[in-house]
């Protein structure tokens, strides 16, 4: 199976039994972390990683800094509904419920990386405001 086919297979298994989310995470998260670590080690300079499950994977050991993008529940639900068209409402609810809360993820990140190395950005704000916050954060790193 290619990546898209594998993703559809996994979603199908989660839809059949939403408890399969934990099984999927136990198989995939270690592999994703290993792959990320290898890619990071191949590069010099700043490396950006977008992975919605950093908190669940407790992958903060891969990072020096984190930009946590916060989004309200309505926007999150709309985005997940578009991404996972095949999931029924119960499976989608279990997927969301299986994730760490924003507060828990931010707390873990700050404990692991230190307060000054974690930026929390409100994705509900204007794009220019988000950009200004991110630029200011990057400048503080150098």
N, C-alpha and C positions, 0 to 999 in steps of 0.2 A: 504494500500500500504506500502511496505517496502521502505527504503531510496532510493534504486536504482530505484524502480518503480516510486516513487514520483519524483525523478530527471528527469526521462524520460518523465513523464507527464508534468512537468513544462517546459522542453525544447520544447515539442510539442506545448504547449500553446504560448511560445515565438515565435516559428517558424510561427504559424498561424498569430500572431499579435505581432511584435517586441515591441510595446509599453507596452506589458504585463510585461516587465522587471521591470518597476517601481512598478507595483502591487505586483509582487513577492517579491521585496526588502522590500516593506512596511509591508508585512506579515511575512517574514522570518527573517529579520535582528533583530528585537526586541527579537524574540525567541532565536536566536543564541546567542545574547549578554547575555541574562538571563542564558542560559545554560552554557556559558563560565564563567560567574561570579560565578555560583554555583560550578563548577569544581575547579576554582581557590581557592575559600574559603575552599574547602575540603583538600587542600594540603599545606604543608610547603615547604619552599625553592624555588628554581627556577622552574618556570613553563614555558614551551615553547608552543607557539600557532602559527600554520601556518594557516593564513586566508587571502586570497588575497584581500578581500574587507574591511580591517580595515579602510582605508581612507573613503570609501563611507559610512560605518556604523558609522563613527566618534566614534570609540570604544577605543580611546586612554585612556579614563578614567579607563580602565581595566588594564593598563600597568604601569610599572615603567620604563621599557626600551624597545626600539624597534630596531630590526635589519631589515632594509628595503632592500630587495633584488631587485636590478634594473636589467632589461633585455631589450635588444633592441627590436624594433618593429617586426623585422623579426622572431626572436625566439618566441616572445609572440604570434604572429599569428600562427606559426607552432604548438605551444603547445595547443592553443585554438582549432585549427582545429582538432587535435587528440582527445581532450577531448570532443568536441561537434560535433561529426560526423554528427548528424542529422540537424544541423543548416545550412541554406543556407547562401550565402555570405552577403546578406542584413541584416539578423538577427545577424550574427557574427559581422558585422560592427557596428550595433546599440549597441551590447553588449559592444564592446570596447569603443565606443563613450560615453556610459553612465557612464563610470568609470572616476574618478578624474584623472587628470594628475599626473605624478610622482612628479613634482615640487610642486603641490598643496598639495598632500598627505604628502610629506616630510616637507613642511612649517607648516601644521597643527600639525604634530607630534612634531616638534621642539617647536612650540608655547605651546603645551600642556605639553610636557615632559621635555623641556629644551634641548639645543644643545648637551650637553655632554651625554645625555641619548638616543641619536638616532645615530645609525651607519648605513650608506648607503654603501651597498656592491654591486659592479659591478659583476653580475652573468656571464658576458662575459669573465671575467678574468679566470686564471687557478684555479683549485680547491685548490691547495696548498696556493695560495695567498688569496683566500676567507677564507680558514680555519685559516690562520695566523691572518687575520683581526678580525675574530669572537673570537678567543682565546684571543687576546689582549683586545678586548672589554669586554669580561667576566672577565678577570683579573682586569680590571679597576673598576669593580662594587664591588669587595670585598675588 
